[in-house]
Amino acid sequence: MTRSLKKGPYVDVKLMKKISAQGSGQNAIKTWARASQIAPEFVGHTLSVHNGKNFEEVFVTEDMVGHRLGEFAPTTKFIRHGGKMQKEAEIAAKQAEISAAQAAKASADTAKKK
């Protein structure tokens, strides 16, 4: 849901103070305010956003203005969809790759004999 226009964007007050006090981006600023929106004043700074376990470095660019800080520091790590079907699909893909390589090698050998 979007925030009401009469309320304005939510920007963490402490984070805004840290940004204005720092000046140009020298060191990363640690923050836990994942819900804070990125203001135009943040552009060019490096923020360390907490993802629940550790801090993710986020360099703020102009394209990020208006988004939330939490969008750029994912809290979960996608490994892959698993299960029996996934393994079978991977094995089939590997077999197809091997057979294609063998066919290419066989055609190269026949071309040499001619």
N, C-alpha and C positions, 0 to 999 in steps of 0.2 A: 504494500500500500504506500502511496505517496504521502508526504507530509503536507499539511495545509499551507497554502501560500501566505496566509496572514501570519503564521508562526515563523516562517523563514526556515532556512536550512539549519540542521543541527550540526554545530561544530563545537567540539569539546573546548571549554574555556582554558583549561590548563595547557592543552596542546597548542592552542593559539598563542598563549603567552610564551611558551618555549620557542616557538617558531619566530616570533617577533624579536625575542631577546637574542637569538642565535645569529641573526643576520643571514649571510650567505651560507649555503650548506657545507659545513665542515665535517661534523661528526653526525652519526645517525642518532635520532631522537627516539628513545624508547617510549612506547605507548601501549596501553591496554584498551584504548578507546576504538574498538573495531566498528562501532556504530556511527562514529563521527564521519561527516561528509568531508570530502576533500575540497578545500577552498582555493581560490586562485593564488593566495599567499603561500601555499605549500609547494608550488611549482619550483623545481630545482633542488628541493631538499630530499634527503634520504631519511626515511622513517623506519624504525624497527617495530613492526606490528606483531603483537603476541598472538599465537595461534592456539594457545591452550597448553603447549608443551615447551616451545621455544620461540624465539623472535625471528621473524622473516624480514629481510631487508627489502624495502620498497622504495624505488626512486620515482618520485612524482613527476609526471609530465603533464602537458596541457590537456591531453586527451582524457586524463583521469579526473578532471575537475567535475564535481557533481556526483561522483560515485562514492561509495562507502569504502573505508580503509579495509574492512574485513573481506572485501571482494578480491583483494590482491594477496591475501595470506590465507590459503586454504587450510582448514582444520583437519581434514582427512587426506590420507595418501591412497590414491587409486593404484592397486596392484594389477589386477585383471579379473575378469569374470572366470570362475573356475568350473570344475565339475568334469564329468566324464565326456560330455559332448565337446567341450572345449579342447580336451586332450586329443580326442579323435580328429577334430578339425585340424589341429596343429600337425598331427602325424600325417594326415592326408596331404596337407600343403607341403610338408617336407618330402614326401614320396613323389609328389608331382614335380617338385624342384629337381630332385635327383634324376628322375626319368627324363626330364627336359635336358639336363646337362649330359646325360648319356647319349641321347639322340643327337645332340649337337656335336658331341665328340665322334660319334659314328659317321655322321655326314662329313665331318672334317677329314676323317681317315679315308673315306671313299673318294673324296676330292683329291687327296694326295696320290692315291693309286692311279688315277687317270692321268 
